[in-house]
């Protein structure tokens, strides 16, 4: 009798576990839904990204690689960080890269992610350089399954790339380093009809190599804008995920940024230290002179006392010393 009860208890336990199995599967599905939807969540920040740094393009590794320019991304704990530009193998023949860009919308700056497609779409009118002048791509084109490179905008120093041509790129727009579209100081560009059509075409997300580039950049402290002040030590790489070696390019200071037009709002860490009277430091060891509210004190030069000329007495003729 006791054995029968034990057997029945074991069978009831097994059936209870089997009945609870669909609930576990349902719970897993419910947890997976927000995880899958989070991949499409955009990044928004309430202050503008820094200007684009100046850097040279590394040498192309080989045929089939497409240049993907660097850009500023954002991490909640570390702020803006630089994702180095790099050469990436196209995911399929005919694929062209549309860079991502920051755009002003609804009082915040939103990061629009880049994608692969048969045509280059809208990327905010941002002049990333090396073929990405703000509209389209003039660095090369696909033909019969092979990519032809424009020597005037690509760094090609290898003999195993024979599909090359030379076409001078004329840029009639004002060249600046603004890294976002819209808002105060941003690029005022709108998508063309062709770019709108490209946005409706099937797209391929960034490749695994590109995502690895982003993950590695987010872990590099020297790539944070608050540390490098807009001049990252790793501005571009020859291959994705390789942050050391001969193919790593360092950025140059952008001294000529925004010569024309208003300065855009910048990251708080970019602002120079200021005194209480709101005068910037002219030199680390030189403090500006403080002036009263009425302006600087003007000192009157002391009067010059001139010695009167010697006059002879009694109406005589003047002496030689007085002449």
DAPE-V153173 format. One record per residue. RES is the residue in one letter. PHI is phi in whole degrees, 0 to 359 (* if undefined). OMEGA is omega in whole degrees, -180 to 180 (* if undefined). Layout:
res=(RES	RES)
phi=(PHI	PHI)
omega=(OMEGA	OMEGA)
This chain:
res=(X	X	X	X	X	X	X	X	X	X	X	X	X	X	X	X	X	X	X	X	X	X	X	X	X	X	X	X	X	X	X	X	X	X	X	X	X	X	X	X	X	X	X	X	X	X	X	X	X	X	X	X	X	X	X	X	X	X	X	X	X	X	X	X	X	X	X	X	X	X	X	X	X	X	X	X	X	X	X	X	X	X	X	X	X	X	X	X	X	X	X	X	X	X	X	X	X	X	X	X	X	X	X	X	X	X	X	X	X	X	X	X	X	X	X	X	X	X	X	X	X	X	X	X	X	X	X	X	X	X	X	X	X	X	X	X	X	X	X	X	X	X	X	X	X	X	X	X	X	X	X	X	X	X	X	X	X	X	X	X	X	X	X	X	X	X	X	X	X	X	X	X	X	X	X	X	X	X	X	X	X	X	X	X	X	X	X	X	X	X	X	X	X	X	X	X	X	X	X	X	X	X	X	X	X	X	X	X	X	X	X	X	X	X	X	X	X	X	X	X	X	X	X	X	X	X	X	X	X	X	X	X	X	X	X	X	X	X	X	X	X	X	X	X	X	X	X	X	X	X	X	X	X	X	X	X	X	X	X	X	X	X	X	X	X	X	X	X	X	X	X	X	X	X	X	X	X	X	X	X	X	X	X	X	X	X	X	X	X	X	X	X	X	X	X	X	X	X	X	X	X	X	X	X	X	X	X	X	X	X	X	X	X	X	X	X	X	X	X	X	X	X	X)
phi=(*	294	295	295	295	296	296	294	296	294	296	295	294	295	295	296	293	294	290	279	299	300	295	294	296	296	295	296	296	295	289	287	298	294	294	288	287	292	293	263	287	274	263	231	225	266	221	290	287	292	295	290	285	264	204	270	273	291	291	295	290	178	294	87	272	243	283	243	291	286	202	271	251	219	238	303	270	246	78	291	220	270	262	298	293	201	274	231	293	298	293	199	299	96	281	238	262	256	295	283	202	268	227	278	203	63	84	223	261	249	270	266	289	281	202	259	194	289	225	277	266	280	230	80	72	284	271	279	83	55	102	261	274	120	223	69	216	246	271	164	204	269	206	54	80	241	260	257	256	274	296	289	234	242	270	244	231	240	275	275	248	254	276	228	206	232	219	291	261	257	250	270	270	289	277	217	247	295	250	215	251	79	74	286	81	276	286	267	239	234	296	279	296	295	290	294	293	296	292	271	282	298	240	246	293	305	288	299	295	292	294	295	299	293	297	293	294	293	266	270	296	289	268	284	297	290	257	269	53	87	235	293	287	239	270	206	229	286	229	295	79	253	257	215	116	287	275	268	247	265	282	251	297	266	286	263	291	56	288	244	92	282	284	285	298	244	300	306	286	276	285	287	296	233	278	293	273	65	259	289	292	276	202	302	254	238	263	301	286	277	242	291	302	283	107	293	283	263	270	280	295	295	295	266	268	262	283	295	294	283	246	287	275	61	72	289	290	294	285	294	288	272	281)
omega=(179	179	178	178	179	179	179	179	179	179	178	179	179	179	178	178	179	179	179	-177	178	178	178	178	178	179	179	179	180	178	-177	-177	179	178	180	-179	-179	179	180	-180	-179	178	178	-178	-177	172	-169	174	180	176	177	177	176	-179	178	179	177	-179	180	-179	-176	-179	177	179	178	179	175	-173	176	-179	176	172	-174	174	-174	-177	-175	-180	180	174	-175	173	-174	172	-176	173	-177	174	179	-178	178	177	-178	-178	175	-175	171	-177	172	180	174	179	179	-180	176	178	179	175	-174	178	175	-174	177	-177	175	179	-180	178	177	-179	-178	175	171	-175	-178	179	179	-179	178	177	179	-174	-176	177	177	-179	-178	-180	180	-180	178	177	179	177	178	-179	179	-173	175	-177	-175	-179	-180	180	-177	179	-179	-176	-178	175	-177	179	-178	174	-180	178	-179	180	179	-179	-179	-179	178	-178	176	-177	180	-173	-178	-178	177	-179	-179	179	-178	178	-179	179	178	-178	175	180	178	178	175	177	178	179	-179	-179	177	-178	174	-179	178	-178	178	178	178	178	176	177	180	-179	180	179	-179	-180	-179	-178	-177	178	177	-180	180	-180	-175	178	175	180	-177	178	176	-178	-179	179	180	178	180	176	178	-174	179	178	-174	-177	-179	-177	178	-179	176	179	-180	-177	-175	-178	172	172	178	177	-178	177	-180	174	-171	177	-180	-179	-179	-175	-179	177	-177	176	-180	178	175	174	-180	176	176	-179	-179	-178	-178	180	-180	-180	-179	179	176	-178	-178	-179	-179	-180	177	-179	178	-180	-179	180	179	180	178	-179	-179	180	-179	178	-179	179	175	174	179	179	-180	180	180	-179	-178	-179	*)
